[in-house]
Amino acid sequence: MSNKTFDQPTPEQTAAVDTAITTRHSMRAFLPTEVPRALIEELLQVAARAPSGTNTQPWQVHVLTGAAKKRLSDRLVAAYDDPEELSTHSEEYAYYPREWTSPFIDRRRKVGWDLYGLLGITKGDKSRMHDQHGRNYTFFDAPVGLMFTIDRVMQQGSWLDYGMFLQNVMVAARARGLHTCPQAAFTQFHRLIAEELQLAPNQMVVCGMALGYADPAAIENSLVTERAPVAEFTRFLAD
C-alpha cells in the first residue's frame, strides 16, 4: 500500500512545485476578477500544513472582500493622506533593522528604484512616491485582502512558523493561477485595523496580503527582483 508521504515525487510534480515557487512575485496591480470563497478556503487549507513548533499553528487569517475591504481601505487611505493623522501612527514591532548596512540597504534601494523606474517616478517626486505607497492600503486593487494576526503570548519562534505559513499561502495561490503581494505597510496602522476588524485585545497584526489575479498589462508587475546566487549565502561543511 502506497504512502504518499514517502513516495518519490515524479519529475512533473517537482517541476510544478518549483514553478509555483519561482513564479511567485509581489504583484502591485490586480484585475477586479472575483476569487471564489471556496478557492480561498482551499488554498488556506493547503497552507495550514506549514510546520509549527509543537503544532501550535499560531496563524489567524482575516479575509476581506467587497464592502468590508473597501471600508478598511478607505479608512487607511484617509489616515495615510492626512499628515497630522499619519504622525499619530507607528508600527507595533520593528520589521526592518534600526541601522541599515550593506548588502541589505543596497538591495532595498535597488528594488525601490527599479519599481519607481518602471512607473516613471523620478528621484525627489515625493507626491508620486506617496501615492504609489498609498496603493498598499487598497491592496493594489486586488479583490481579496488578507490580514494576518498572531496571539501576543507567542514568541519569536512562532513568528518563524508564521513566515512558513505565509510562504505556503503564496505558493498555494500560485499553484491555482493567483498572485499575491505580502505587505508589511499595514503594520503602521495596526490600531485602525484592530478597530475595523474588531480584533480581540490579544491579537497583534503581523502583515497584510493582496490576493487575486494579476493585471498582465500593468508595467509594475513586470518587476522581477534579483536573488543572490547560492554560493553567496551558503557554506558546505563536510570534513
Residue pairs with C-beta under 8 A, 6 or more apart in sequence:
9 17
16 175
17 171
19 174
20 171
20 172
20 174
20 175
21 171
21 174
23 174
24 170
24 171
24 174
24 179
24 180
25 179
25 221
25 223
25 224
25 225
26 180
26 181
26 182
26 225
27 140
27 179
27 180
27 181
27 210
27 214
27 215
27 218
27 221
28 115
28 135
28 140
28 181
28 218
28 220
28 221
28 223
29 140
29 141
29 214
29 215
29 218
29 220
29 221
30 139
30 140
30 141
30 142
30 143
30 179
30 210
30 212
30 213
30 214
30 215
31 212
31 213
31 214
31 215
32 141
32 143
33 143
33 212
33 213
34 143
35 65
35 143
35 144
35 178
35 211
35 212
35 213
39 176
39 178
40 63
40 144
40 211
42 176
43 169
43 172
43 173
43 175
43 176
43 178
44 61
44 169
44 172
46 168
46 172
47 165
47 168
47 169
47 172
48 57
48 59
48 165
48 168
49 168
50 59
50 161
50 164
50 165
50 167
50 168
51 161
51 164
52 58
52 158
52 161
52 164
52 165
53 157
53 158
53 161
56 154
56 158
56 161
57 161
58 150
58 151
58 154
58 158
58 159
58 161
58 162
59 148
59 150
59 161
59 162
59 165
60 148
60 149
60 150
60 151
60 203
61 146
61 147
61 148
62 146
62 147
62 148
62 149
62 197
63 144
63 145
63 146
64 72
64 144
64 145
64 146
64 147
65 143
65 144
65 145
69 139
69 143
69 144
69 145
71 196
72 145
72 193
72 196
72 197
73 137
73 138
73 139
73 145
75 192
75 196
76 137
76 186
76 189
76 192
76 193
77 134
77 137
77 138
78 85
79 85
79 86
79 89
79 189
79 192
80 86
80 133
80 134
80 137
80 189
81 134
89 188
89 189
89 191
89 192
90 188
91 187
91 188
91 190
92 187
92 190
92 204
92 205
93 187
93 204
95 184
95 187
97 104
100 108
107 226
110 226
111 223
111 225
113 123
114 223
114 225
115 132
115 220
115 223
116 122
116 123
116 129
116 132
118 219
118 220
118 222
118 223
119 128
119 132
119 219
119 220
121 128
121 129
121 132
133 185
135 141
136 183
136 185
136 186
136 208
137 185
137 186
137 189
139 145
139 181
139 183
139 208
139 210
139 211
140 181
140 210
142 181
142 210
142 211
142 212
143 211
143 212
144 210
144 211
144 212
145 208
145 209
145 210
145 211
146 169
146 208
146 209
146 210
146 211
147 186
147 193
147 197
147 205
147 208
147 209
148 162
148 166
148 205
148 206
148 207
148 208
148 209
149 199
149 203
149 204
149 205
149 206
150 158
150 159
150 162
150 203
150 204
150 206
151 202
151 203
151 204
152 202
152 203
152 204
153 202
159 206
162 206
166 182
166 207
166 209
169 180
169 209
170 180
170 182
170 209
173 179
173 180
173 211
174 180
177 213
178 211
178 212
178 213
179 211
179 212
179 213
179 214
180 209
180 210
180 211
181 209
181 210
182 207
182 208
182 209
183 207
183 208
183 209
183 210
184 207
185 208
186 193
186 205
186 207
186 208
187 205
187 206
187 207
190 204
190 205
193 199
193 205
194 203
194 205
199 205
214 221
215 221
